[in-house]
Amino acid sequence: MLLMFSLTHKRYDILLLDFDGTLVSTLDSFVYSASKALSLTGFNVSLESLYTSLTKPFDRVVESLVGPLEARVKQELVDKYIEIYNTEGYKYSKPNRGAFEVLDRLTNNGVKLGIVTSRTLLCDSIQRTLEHLSLAKYVGNIGYRERCCKTKTPPRPAPPSSA
């Protein structure tokens, strides 16, 4: 999971962690949500295919799973996937081995933690997942590839100008 490192040699003030696959194992949640969305819309795709394909965002791989789709049908399928993930699919995520121990150690040593992610479809569910897994208390900020930053705490004021 996370690399255990000694805090005695170097002092870290802030550490940014990747979310999917590093801090949290999310592949089962993606597969559950995709499988249910596909099934509800009449598509039958093997779990093996989903596990192989869903290392990339669902909207990018859906047509490789089911074939060409009209834009409207594809969007409905993606929307169903997002809805399922946001209401129940995220619950299939689990903390990676050692996550609590590492996060406890870091925060007990005064390190502020943030999450960074390249998620595009499901970025709004990260906070919900952290809360569900009792990890939210460790994380102050979440940074997204598509957006600047979503913070729970106000940013620090800029230092005074020396002009």
Residue pairs with C-beta under 8 A, 6 or more apart in sequence:
1 22
1 23
1 96
1 97
1 98
1 99
1 102
2 17
2 22
2 23
2 96
2 98
2 99
2 102
4 98
4 102
7 105
7 106
7 109
7 111
12 106
12 111
13 110
13 111
13 112
14 111
14 112
14 113
14 114
15 106
15 111
15 112
15 113
15 114
16 113
16 114
16 115
16 116
16 143
17 23
17 113
17 114
17 115
17 116
18 115
18 116
18 117
19 26
19 115
19 116
19 117
19 119
19 126
19 142
20 26
20 117
20 119
21 27
21 96
22 96
23 95
23 96
23 99
23 115
23 135
24 93
24 94
24 95
24 96
24 99
24 129
24 130
24 133
24 135
25 93
25 94
25 95
25 96
26 93
26 129
27 51
27 54
27 55
28 92
28 93
28 94
29 85
29 89
29 90
29 91
29 92
29 93
29 129
30 50
30 54
30 58
30 85
30 89
31 47
31 50
31 51
31 54
31 92
32 84
32 88
32 89
32 92
33 58
33 81
33 84
33 85
33 88
33 89
34 45
34 50
34 54
34 58
34 81
35 45
35 47
35 50
36 84
36 89
37 77
37 80
37 81
37 83
37 84
38 44
38 45
38 65
38 66
38 77
40 80
41 73
41 76
41 77
41 80
43 65
43 66
43 77
45 65
45 66
49 65
50 65
53 61
53 64
53 65
54 61
57 119
57 120
57 121
58 78
58 81
58 121
59 74
59 78
59 120
59 121
62 69
62 74
62 77
62 78
62 81
63 69
63 74
69 77
78 121
81 121
82 121
82 122
85 122
85 125
86 122
86 124
86 125
86 128
90 122
90 125
90 128
90 129
90 132
91 132
93 129
93 132
93 133
94 133
95 133
95 135
99 135
100 135
103 113
103 135
103 138
104 138
106 113
106 138
107 113
107 138
112 140
113 138
113 139
113 140
114 139
114 140
114 141
114 142
114 143
115 126
115 130
115 139
115 141
115 142
115 143
116 142
116 143
116 144
117 123
117 126
117 142
117 143
117 144
117 145
118 145
119 126
119 144
119 145
120 145
120 146
123 142
123 144
123 146
123 147
126 142
127 136
127 142
127 150
130 136
130 139
139 152
140 151
140 152
140 153
141 149
141 150
141 151
141 152
141 153
142 149
142 150
142 151
143 149
143 150
144 150
